[in-house]
Amino acid sequence: MEIDQLNGILIARSSAFGGEAHKILWYLTARLEFDRYSIVNIGEISWDLGLKSQAVSRALRTLIDGGIVERGPRVGKRNSFRFARMVAERRVANHSQHQPLSAVA
């Protein structure tokens, strides 16, 4: 997955995503895909980023509520997630209208 598949400008402009949600989002870019769910271990994310598991869960909820991440089926005791199709479709739909960052103000 390439990071430019996410609508980064939309995400960066959103005041709904605080520092923890941004950290988790960047972490998830290495773990999640658009076309299938991936198992996510909240404890592992917590350990890797030095955050409490409650903070990771809260940030994931923020990303879900913001339409960036979708929760999938549970696999045993673990959750699965993927990037929301809406984010991917929006990026594909706007691909032909893509503007350089300097043109977006």
NORJO-V746777 format. One line per field, one symbol per residue. phi: phi as a letter, one per 20 degrees, with the letter a starting at -180 (. if undefined). A space follows every 10 residues. Layout:
# NORJO-V746777
phi = ???
This chain:
# NORJO-V746777
phi = .efffeefff ffffefdfgf ffgfgffffe ddceebfcfc effffgffem dfffffffff fffffemecd edffdmedec bbffggffff fffegfdfdf gfeec
